[in-house]
């Protein structure tokens, strides 16, 4: 970055600062005009400035962009911004994967993977999801004459 000021993405007619999705599309369009098409298939528009678009008065800067990967774009963010983005994704139904999701699910004692059930016909105990396939109404020890089925 050459020290130039951040330039927010604004509507061409009204001059109002655009919402995040529209602003990201506009920043990408400006980057294509400035540097040409993406140099590789999954290239994303990286924002290099310290401006935080997720802050209350933040905006998407169109001046400090370059081509890069999604992981490079994430690493450009401060740790606080990355943490805030991850927690916001979880609140609005976004995808959280890996260790974070495992930690959340394992902390819940009522989670489907934790519930144990017992088959009334053979006495086998196991996880609810797996037991439903081979036990209860499908158990090999079930006597259809007793149950009327």
ABEGO torsion letter per residue (X at the ends): XAGBBBBBBBBAAAGBBBBAAAAAAAAAAAAAAAAEBBABAABBBBBABABBAABAABBBBAABBBBBBAAAAAAABBAAAAAAAAAAAAAAGBBBBEAAAAAAAAABAABAAABBBBBAAAGBBBBAAAAAAABEAABAABBAAAAGX
